[in-house]
Amino acid sequence: MITIQKLAKSFDARPVVKELSFEAPDGTITGLLGANGAGKTTTLRMICGVLQPESGSIVVDDTSSGDALDRQRRIGALLDHIGIYSRLTVRENLAFFGRLRGMPADLLAERIEAVVSILGLEAIADRRTHGFSQGESMKTALGRALLHSPQNLLLDEPTNGLDIPTIRSLRDLLRRLRDAGTCIVYSSHVLEEVRALCDRVVIIAGGRIVAEGSPQELCSQAETTSLEEAFIELADATRSN
């Protein structure tokens, strides 16, 4: 479970995240929905400890924001595919990051093969990642996030560059992880992805939460049957106030 309270962050004196508060329960896919620049990625980076918030609190499985390292051990994060080493193969990349996490050798070897199988990476697992397509790089980065079987998973636009069969496989995987009790926070500006996957949705506009609830609850709140129309209505209503 992830709980954030009054999280705030600015860059060059420009507020980007403005006192965000929400809870992402275990066994639930919580979607962060917002336009580009709404503050979704900055929020995820603060949760996983890449950025330090200016104010507010972050609690992951009862571990407060004061212990960022312990919090990071409980999280698998796909924020981008930067950091994959181009001279290493997929398996070598996974082994490297697993050793950084201090995973025992026998468990690491087992988890590498499991992740390769889950993500369908067999055909490229022993290729150097230099020259990979965006989709191949994204799947490798996702494998890194899943490697240590985290209880909490943060995904920022994870379908970028993926083909349709891979997107469907990813959806199935995330549903299985959710059903097994994993807390998943899924950030996207693609309404179809959010509608197809998320149990609860947090709409962010201009660094603030403007609405939250199930897709059906958001549609009811905006008096529409379309999540797209609900998003536009709720976000625009806040900006106009």
C-alpha beads as a LAMMPS data file, in Angstrom:
LAMMPS data file: protein, C-alpha beads

241 atoms
240 bonds

1 atom types
1 bond types

-500.0 500.0 xlo xhi
-500.0 500.0 ylo yhi
-500.0 500.0 zlo zhi

Masses

1 110.0

Atoms # bond

1 1 1 0.000 0.000 0.000
2 1 1 1.181 3.510 -0.830
3 1 1 -0.138 6.574 0.977
4 1 1 0.928 10.109 0.185
5 1 1 -0.163 13.220 2.037
6 1 1 0.174 16.833 0.863
7 1 1 3.093 16.097 -1.454
8 1 1 4.608 19.201 -3.086
9 1 1 7.455 19.884 -5.486
10 1 1 8.661 22.899 -7.481
11 1 1 11.299 23.394 -10.158
12 1 1 12.904 26.832 -10.545
13 1 1 10.254 28.265 -8.214
14 1 1 7.487 26.870 -10.439
15 1 1 5.106 24.566 -8.537
16 1 1 4.714 21.253 -10.382
17 1 1 3.036 19.132 -7.694
18 1 1 0.707 20.967 -5.312
19 1 1 -0.176 19.164 -2.063
20 1 1 -1.252 15.861 -3.607
21 1 1 -2.879 13.314 -1.304
22 1 1 -4.121 9.870 -2.298
23 1 1 -3.926 6.224 -1.313
24 1 1 -3.110 3.239 -3.538
25 1 1 -4.266 0.033 -1.796
26 1 1 -2.838 -3.451 -2.210
27 1 1 -4.634 -5.618 -4.740
28 1 1 -5.667 -2.565 -6.765
29 1 1 -4.480 -0.869 -9.955
30 1 1 -4.590 2.844 -9.215
31 1 1 -4.357 5.034 -12.297
32 1 1 -2.821 8.492 -12.387
33 1 1 -4.532 10.183 -15.308
34 1 1 -3.513 13.566 -16.628
35 1 1 -2.215 15.470 -19.618
36 1 1 1.517 15.721 -20.275
37 1 1 3.030 18.034 -17.674
38 1 1 0.273 17.457 -15.123
39 1 1 2.747 16.241 -12.475
40 1 1 2.323 12.465 -12.783
41 1 1 5.959 11.569 -13.415
42 1 1 7.237 13.955 -10.752
43 1 1 4.870 12.327 -8.250
44 1 1 6.127 8.842 -9.111
45 1 1 9.743 9.970 -8.883
46 1 1 9.123 11.291 -5.385
47 1 1 7.396 8.081 -4.293
48 1 1 10.313 5.906 -5.384
49 1 1 12.920 8.271 -3.950
50 1 1 14.482 9.681 -7.125
51 1 1 13.291 13.181 -6.181
52 1 1 13.009 14.675 -2.712
53 1 1 9.644 16.335 -1.988
54 1 1 9.629 19.848 -0.597
55 1 1 6.853 18.928 1.805
56 1 1 4.413 16.144 2.530
57 1 1 4.781 12.507 3.509
58 1 1 5.135 9.188 1.689
59 1 1 4.346 5.873 3.358
60 1 1 4.977 2.542 1.610
61 1 1 3.895 -0.549 3.546
62 1 1 4.135 1.401 6.811
63 1 1 7.616 2.684 5.934
64 1 1 7.721 6.474 6.135
65 1 1 9.455 8.856 3.749
66 1 1 12.282 9.213 6.262
67 1 1 13.781 5.887 5.141
68 1 1 14.015 6.175 1.364
69 1 1 16.304 3.159 0.933
70 1 1 13.940 0.807 2.733
71 1 1 11.072 2.253 0.736
72 1 1 12.924 1.602 -2.523
73 1 1 13.396 -2.058 -1.607
74 1 1 9.624 -2.430 -1.510
75 1 1 9.066 -0.817 -4.915
76 1 1 9.605 -1.841 -8.513
77 1 1 9.612 1.196 -10.779
78 1 1 9.415 1.688 -14.522
79 1 1 9.885 5.413 -14.986
80 1 1 11.757 5.194 -18.298
81 1 1 14.226 2.842 -19.974
82 1 1 17.271 5.040 -19.342
83 1 1 19.909 3.137 -17.388
84 1 1 19.843 -0.072 -19.410
85 1 1 23.432 -0.761 -20.369
86 1 1 23.788 -1.089 -24.128
87 1 1 26.861 -3.360 -23.999
88 1 1 25.047 -5.906 -21.852
89 1 1 22.488 -8.459 -22.940
90 1 1 19.011 -8.556 -21.444
91 1 1 20.019 -11.317 -19.040
92 1 1 23.224 -9.492 -18.120
93 1 1 21.302 -6.271 -17.443
94 1 1 18.887 -8.122 -15.189
95 1 1 21.736 -9.893 -13.399
96 1 1 23.552 -6.591 -12.831
97 1 1 20.536 -4.851 -11.307
98 1 1 19.662 -7.926 -9.262
99 1 1 23.152 -7.958 -7.743
100 1 1 22.826 -4.248 -6.963
101 1 1 19.722 -5.159 -4.957
102 1 1 21.664 -7.810 -3.090
103 1 1 19.590 -10.719 -4.395
104 1 1 21.089 -14.171 -3.617
105 1 1 22.618 -15.791 -6.703
106 1 1 20.258 -18.774 -6.824
107 1 1 17.136 -16.618 -6.412
108 1 1 18.437 -14.120 -8.957
109 1 1 19.009 -16.800 -11.582
110 1 1 15.509 -18.164 -10.976
111 1 1 13.892 -14.734 -11.193
112 1 1 15.770 -13.792 -14.387
113 1 1 14.393 -16.838 -16.175
114 1 1 10.915 -16.187 -14.784
115 1 1 10.936 -12.565 -15.965
116 1 1 12.276 -13.517 -19.406
117 1 1 9.424 -16.017 -19.744
118 1 1 6.709 -13.717 -18.374
119 1 1 7.630 -10.897 -20.764
120 1 1 8.336 -13.099 -23.776
121 1 1 11.969 -12.006 -23.998
122 1 1 13.403 -15.399 -24.958
123 1 1 14.286 -14.398 -28.528
124 1 1 16.335 -11.365 -27.444
125 1 1 17.477 -12.389 -23.960
126 1 1 21.090 -12.996 -25.050
127 1 1 21.369 -9.995 -27.381
128 1 1 23.129 -6.801 -26.375
129 1 1 20.535 -4.088 -25.858
130 1 1 22.347 -1.629 -28.149
131 1 1 20.042 -0.981 -31.100
132 1 1 16.919 -2.282 -29.351
133 1 1 13.597 -0.834 -30.422
134 1 1 11.706 1.299 -27.931
135 1 1 9.416 -1.630 -27.199
136 1 1 12.300 -4.039 -26.587
137 1 1 13.975 -1.511 -24.282
138 1 1 10.689 -0.929 -22.443
139 1 1 10.191 -4.654 -21.851
140 1 1 13.755 -4.986 -20.567
141 1 1 13.196 -2.091 -18.161
142 1 1 9.924 -3.648 -17.038
143 1 1 11.786 -6.885 -16.357
144 1 1 14.182 -4.927 -14.150
145 1 1 11.222 -3.513 -12.204
146 1 1 9.674 -6.955 -11.684
147 1 1 12.898 -8.794 -10.906
148 1 1 12.728 -8.688 -7.099
149 1 1 8.985 -9.491 -6.914
150 1 1 8.064 -6.113 -5.391
151 1 1 4.879 -5.651 -3.387
152 1 1 4.467 -2.207 -4.970
153 1 1 4.865 -1.412 -8.667
154 1 1 5.101 2.073 -10.204
155 1 1 4.600 2.273 -13.973
156 1 1 4.935 5.489 -15.968
157 1 1 3.529 5.180 -19.503
158 1 1 4.593 1.509 -19.703
159 1 1 2.963 0.801 -23.097
160 1 1 5.065 3.358 -25.004
161 1 1 6.540 1.628 -28.042
162 1 1 4.846 -1.709 -27.401
163 1 1 2.915 -3.519 -30.104
164 1 1 -0.680 -4.628 -29.600
165 1 1 0.050 -8.284 -28.627
166 1 1 2.621 -7.117 -26.063
167 1 1 0.211 -4.545 -24.630
168 1 1 -2.396 -7.274 -24.180
169 1 1 0.179 -9.515 -22.496
170 1 1 1.174 -6.649 -20.197
171 1 1 -2.448 -6.063 -19.228
172 1 1 -2.862 -9.747 -18.389
173 1 1 0.321 -9.702 -16.318
174 1 1 -0.747 -6.617 -14.357
175 1 1 -4.151 -8.124 -13.637
176 1 1 -2.481 -11.291 -12.321
177 1 1 -0.181 -9.233 -10.106
178 1 1 -3.154 -7.221 -8.829
179 1 1 -5.109 -10.378 -8.075
180 1 1 -2.096 -11.677 -6.130
181 1 1 -2.241 -8.563 -3.929
182 1 1 0.304 -6.243 -5.545
183 1 1 -0.210 -2.498 -5.239
184 1 1 0.120 -1.034 -8.752
185 1 1 0.234 2.668 -9.589
186 1 1 -0.187 3.148 -13.331
187 1 1 0.432 6.584 -14.830
188 1 1 -0.862 7.398 -18.291
189 1 1 -2.476 10.025 -20.455
190 1 1 -4.039 7.314 -22.658
191 1 1 -7.661 7.030 -21.602
192 1 1 -8.201 3.616 -23.185
193 1 1 -5.368 2.113 -21.155
194 1 1 -6.708 3.587 -17.929
195 1 1 -10.262 2.460 -18.652
196 1 1 -9.126 -1.061 -19.546
197 1 1 -6.913 -1.604 -16.495
198 1 1 -7.527 0.649 -13.538
199 1 1 -9.808 -0.079 -10.599
200 1 1 -9.471 3.473 -9.303
201 1 1 -8.402 6.629 -11.102
202 1 1 -6.820 9.795 -9.731
203 1 1 -7.170 12.695 -12.176
204 1 1 -4.362 15.253 -11.949
205 1 1 -4.466 18.667 -13.623
206 1 1 -1.975 21.455 -13.051
207 1 1 -0.263 19.542 -10.260
208 1 1 -3.460 19.062 -8.258
209 1 1 -5.891 16.195 -7.788
210 1 1 -9.177 17.287 -9.304
211 1 1 -11.145 14.047 -8.909
212 1 1 -10.753 10.407 -7.928
213 1 1 -12.824 7.242 -7.917
214 1 1 -13.585 4.271 -10.102
215 1 1 -14.042 4.983 -13.831
216 1 1 -17.780 4.532 -13.314
217 1 1 -17.816 6.946 -10.353
218 1 1 -15.952 9.579 -12.343
219 1 1 -18.413 9.261 -15.218
220 1 1 -21.287 9.600 -12.771
221 1 1 -19.685 12.655 -11.183
222 1 1 -19.347 14.310 -14.595
223 1 1 -22.803 13.090 -15.683
224 1 1 -21.506 11.249 -18.734
225 1 1 -20.968 7.653 -19.853
226 1 1 -17.566 8.412 -21.403
227 1 1 -14.344 8.477 -19.366
228 1 1 -12.885 10.839 -21.956
229 1 1 -15.735 13.288 -21.479
230 1 1 -15.494 12.890 -17.703
231 1 1 -11.782 13.686 -17.780
232 1 1 -12.274 16.788 -19.908
233 1 1 -15.208 17.983 -17.819
234 1 1 -13.535 17.480 -14.453
235 1 1 -10.157 18.898 -15.464
236 1 1 -11.605 21.908 -17.276
237 1 1 -14.003 22.698 -14.442
238 1 1 -11.096 22.951 -12.020
239 1 1 -8.946 25.102 -14.310
240 1 1 -11.817 27.521 -14.767
241 1 1 -12.249 28.069 -11.021

Bonds

1 1 1 2
2 1 2 3
3 1 3 4
4 1 4 5
5 1 5 6
6 1 6 7
7 1 7 8
8 1 8 9
9 1 9 10
10 1 10 11
11 1 11 12
12 1 12 13
13 1 13 14
14 1 14 15
15 1 15 16
16 1 16 17
17 1 17 18
18 1 18 19
19 1 19 20
20 1 20 21
21 1 21 22
22 1 22 23
23 1 23 24
24 1 24 25
25 1 25 26
26 1 26 27
27 1 27 28
28 1 28 29
29 1 29 30
30 1 30 31
31 1 31 32
32 1 32 33
33 1 33 34
34 1 34 35
35 1 35 36
36 1 36 37
37 1 37 38
38 1 38 39
39 1 39 40
40 1 40 41
41 1 41 42
42 1 42 43
43 1 43 44
44 1 44 45
45 1 45 46
46 1 46 47
47 1 47 48
48 1 48 49
49 1 49 50
50 1 50 51
51 1 51 52
52 1 52 53
53 1 53 54
54 1 54 55
55 1 55 56
56 1 56 57
57 1 57 58
58 1 58 59
59 1 59 60
60 1 60 61
61 1 61 62
62 1 62 63
63 1 63 64
64 1 64 65
65 1 65 66
66 1 66 67
67 1 67 68
68 1 68 69
69 1 69 70
70 1 70 71
71 1 71 72
72 1 72 73
73 1 73 74
74 1 74 75
75 1 75 76
76 1 76 77
77 1 77 78
78 1 78 79
79 1 79 80
80 1 80 81
81 1 81 82
82 1 82 83
83 1 83 84
84 1 84 85
85 1 85 86
86 1 86 87
87 1 87 88
88 1 88 89
89 1 89 90
90 1 90 91
91 1 91 92
92 1 92 93
93 1 93 94
94 1 94 95
95 1 95 96
96 1 96 97
97 1 97 98
98 1 98 99
99 1 99 100
100 1 100 101
101 1 101 102
102 1 102 103
103 1 103 104
104 1 104 105
105 1 105 106
106 1 106 107
107 1 107 108
108 1 108 109
109 1 109 110
110 1 110 111
111 1 111 112
112 1 112 113
113 1 113 114
114 1 114 115
115 1 115 116
116 1 116 117
117 1 117 118
118 1 118 119
119 1 119 120
120 1 120 121
121 1 121 122
122 1 122 123
123 1 123 124
124 1 124 125
125 1 125 126
126 1 126 127
127 1 127 128
128 1 128 129
129 1 129 130
130 1 130 131
131 1 131 132
132 1 132 133
133 1 133 134
134 1 134 135
135 1 135 136
136 1 136 137
137 1 137 138
138 1 138 139
139 1 139 140
140 1 140 141
141 1 141 142
142 1 142 143
143 1 143 144
144 1 144 145
145 1 145 146
146 1 146 147
147 1 147 148
148 1 148 149
149 1 149 150
150 1 150 151
151 1 151 152
152 1 152 153
153 1 153 154
154 1 154 155
155 1 155 156
156 1 156 157
157 1 157 158
158 1 158 159
159 1 159 160
160 1 160 161
161 1 161 162
162 1 162 163
163 1 163 164
164 1 164 165
165 1 165 166
166 1 166 167
167 1 167 168
168 1 168 169
169 1 169 170
170 1 170 171
171 1 171 172
172 1 172 173
173 1 173 174
174 1 174 175
175 1 175 176
176 1 176 177
177 1 177 178
178 1 178 179
179 1 179 180
180 1 180 181
181 1 181 182
182 1 182 183
183 1 183 184
184 1 184 185
185 1 185 186
186 1 186 187
187 1 187 188
188 1 188 189
189 1 189 190
190 1 190 191
191 1 191 192
192 1 192 193
193 1 193 194
194 1 194 195
195 1 195 196
196 1 196 197
197 1 197 198
198 1 198 199
199 1 199 200
200 1 200 201
201 1 201 202
202 1 202 203
203 1 203 204
204 1 204 205
205 1 205 206
206 1 206 207
207 1 207 208
208 1 208 209
209 1 209 210
210 1 210 211
211 1 211 212
212 1 212 213
213 1 213 214
214 1 214 215
215 1 215 216
216 1 216 217
217 1 217 218
218 1 218 219
219 1 219 220
220 1 220 221
221 1 221 222
222 1 222 223
223 1 223 224
224 1 224 225
225 1 225 226
226 1 226 227
227 1 227 228
228 1 228 229
229 1 229 230
230 1 230 231
231 1 231 232
232 1 232 233
233 1 233 234
234 1 234 235
235 1 235 236
236 1 236 237
237 1 237 238
238 1 238 239
239 1 239 240
240 1 240 241
